[in-house]
Amino acid sequence: MSTLINQAYAKRQAGRRPLYLLLFALVVLVVVIVARMATDAVTADRVVPPPVPIELASQESITRLEERLRRNPADSATAAELGLAYLQKVRETADPALYMQAQTALDQALQTEPKQLDALVGQGMLALARHDFAPALAWAEQARTINPFRAQILGIMVDAQVELGRYEAAVATLQKMVDLRPDLSSYSRISYMRELYGDVDGAIKAMSAATNTALPGSEQWLWTQVQLGNLYFNRGDLTNAEAIYQKAWAVRPDYAYAQAGIARVQAAQGNLSDAITTYAAIVQRLPLPEMVITLGEWYAADGNQKAAQQQFDLVNVIQQLNTGVGMDVDLELALFNANHGDPALAEQQARAVYERRPTIYAADTLAWALYQNGKAAEAQPLIEQAMRLGTRDALLYFHAGLIANALGDKPAAQEHLQQALTINPHFSVRYAPEAKAHLDTLVESAAP
């Protein structure tokens, strides 16, 4: 891991082309991106950040592509471009129906030209968006046989390998990606990989490098600024986090992810009323499950249980829509049910997902569901699996602390809860106070 960023810089200084020359550097899925924002809601999937788009697909460009394809249905390049444009549009609208349109366009391209490279790449992206990680890897491997020098294909492979729990393979693939093209897409993945392995300083360094490769004011620049802010927030540094979010917000006041970051800082600072107002406006425009859950938890913390329940009910509706368009949301639903719904169902869902892809966050979700069902002894080896990479995630340590406490291991419980609050004392409006209360009780009981 230590060589990744240094080799990337060396390659860049050797004269690689700027990122803005890379065509079709698409974002896979807005839900995936927000999952990395580490909102108050516990998010199950922490997918490696995907390639960032040059700009969002405008409806005008989509309309032009649709018309061009109607005139010439055999134009595989246009069909592939349209499919990619639909995927970009998801980032702007969070409309899951666009996945079906993307699928149709990409299928049409491959029916005409089975080795249409952009269509194969698009299929890999679409599979990632639907959380079909094994098929995503297969699409990427097929594309790589056609063009082994396209870094974007390696990026899809990295994302899929991470979400299948194949971390060593992901590191090796990422090294190849960095060697091939050290740019924003590879830097951002380096950042996330380092974050997974507990190297937060290295993650910040890599994301700063990603930010520096983006054109100031562009969508890529905004996205990387917010990710950098998230890294500072997740280590409890509200001052730097807020400054970075504000920097992005000043450039584009309607950028939802910068607004969301500012709201999280407001909530962490105790200004929950303003945070709710800001976040509610964002959710109206971008009703993503992670954001809706966070808003519900903030309403609950503010004493408005009715509004909180409305948000939680909305989550189920959104996830039904996502399932209807082919998305695998079992892990997300498992975590949601463990926290806000049926723990028994959560355990069932989490077990099924963990068998398919034993990631650290699948292990954490199953451990948490087992704990919520009074099965702390079964949860213990799973939470150890979840922490095996050394990830500096306060929520993982919070879960570990409560599981240890339930097993009567007071020293371990105290150590884990203290670590959670040391990593980020503001990690959750809902759970940080609970962590402190448990820790205070443990400290008092251990006093002579």
Protein Blocks (a to p, Z undefined) as FASTA:
>chain_A
ZZmmmmmmmmmmnopacfklpghiacfblklmmmmnopabdcfblcddddddfbdcdfkl
mmmmmmmmmmmmmlmklmmmmmmmmmmmmmmnopaklmmmmmmmmmmmmmmmmmlmklmm
mmmmmmmmnopaklmmmmmmmmmmmmmmbmklmmmmmmmmmmnopamlmmmmmmmmmmmo
gcfklmmmmmmmmmmnopaklmmmmmmmmmmmpcghiaklmmmmmmmmmmmmmnopaklm
mmmmmmmmmmmmmlmklmmmmmmmmmmnopamlmmmmmmmmmmmmccfklmmmmmmmmmm
nopaklmmmmmmmmmmmmmmmmmnopafklmmmmmmmmmmcfklmmmmmmmmmmmoccfk
lmmmmmmmmmmnopamlmmmmmmmmmmnopacfklmmmmmmmmmmnopaklmmmmmmmmm
mmommlpfklmmmmmmmmmmmmmmmpZZ
